[in-house]
Amino acid sequence: MSNKEDIPEDANKHCPGPESEVAGKEDACNGCPNQNICASTPKGPDPDIPLINERLSGVKHKILILSGKGGVGKSSFTSQLAFALAGDEDTQVGVMDIDICGPSIPTIMGVVNEQIHQSNSGWQPVFVQDNLGIMSIGFMLPDKDDAIIWRGPKKNGMIKQFLRDVDWGDLDYLLVDTPPGTSDEHLSVTTYLRNSGLDGALIITTPQEVALQDVRKEIDFCKKAKIPILGLVENMSGFVCPNCHGESIIFPPTTGGAESLAAEFNIPLLGRIPLDPRVAKSCDMGISFLDEYPDSPACKAYEDIIDKIRDQIEADEQ
């Protein structure tokens, strides 16, 4: 029998439970809004879960970075968050790129031509600096332009390897950069991390309604998967001229933007980051925007948001 606490509130009357072997497949599941998620989620005890828990036992905080829609700056934000956290030499940071079909983290963090090395303790992360290591399938491709055409099970297997076989060591933060949407990758990583402890998710969006529509789906996914939402970040929130610092609205928040959405769902709005072309330039060059342009309005916005994230995580720790 399934634990009633595990059954979503909007499930059908005779729900077998999301952990059941027949979840999403029973006649009682027909028409349930959770049917597809339940049917594709791995079922039963996974023998690798204890190995993953042991491997990640030295990781203090695990954070998912999510976005409903692609192109909103999720990976850019992940990289700047990693650079900022690693700015403290006593803080150990890891970044796991599970965007299997579009791995951009190696380029954004300036290690695109590096390769993964294996030791007796497992795969070694590629280190951007002494206290900042990353793992991505981008390091495994013979040609960085090769397309990755994988079905769900193969993607899930690679994510499991990143968690089980990579020697992450002792980390203060493990940031998980996910693909857009709510797909196999999200289901897998939340399942694998459930027992080892997941601090929560950051959701990145842009101000316009077409992006917010998909963020609502992302929020719904987090609720169903019981992932705490640490907050929303509104990226590309206006354009600030690097010279005169005048601001122009590029993506009009016709329905109130992230502020309205945060109020609707009672989620913290961590801040707004203005559009600055030098962010894209820094990502293409694989350098820290925060280090290169410390006086820019976008840098100030990044720093304020990152301080809030750090304070929230440390407060939960106490």
FENTACOR-V727652 format. One record per helix or strand of 2 or more residues. SS is the DSSP state (H for helix, E for strand). FROM is the first residue (numbers start at 1). TO is the last residue. If there is no record, write none. Layout:
BEGIN
ss,from,to
SS,FROM,TO
SS,FROM,TO
END
This chain:
BEGIN
ss,from,to
H,4,6
H,27,29
H,35,40
H,49,55
E,59,67
H,74,85
E,93,97
H,105,108
E,117,119
E,122,124
E,126,129
E,132,136
H,137,140
H,152,164
E,171,177
H,184,193
E,200,205
H,209,225
E,229,240
E,247,248
H,257,265
E,269,275
H,277,285
H,289,292
H,297,317
END
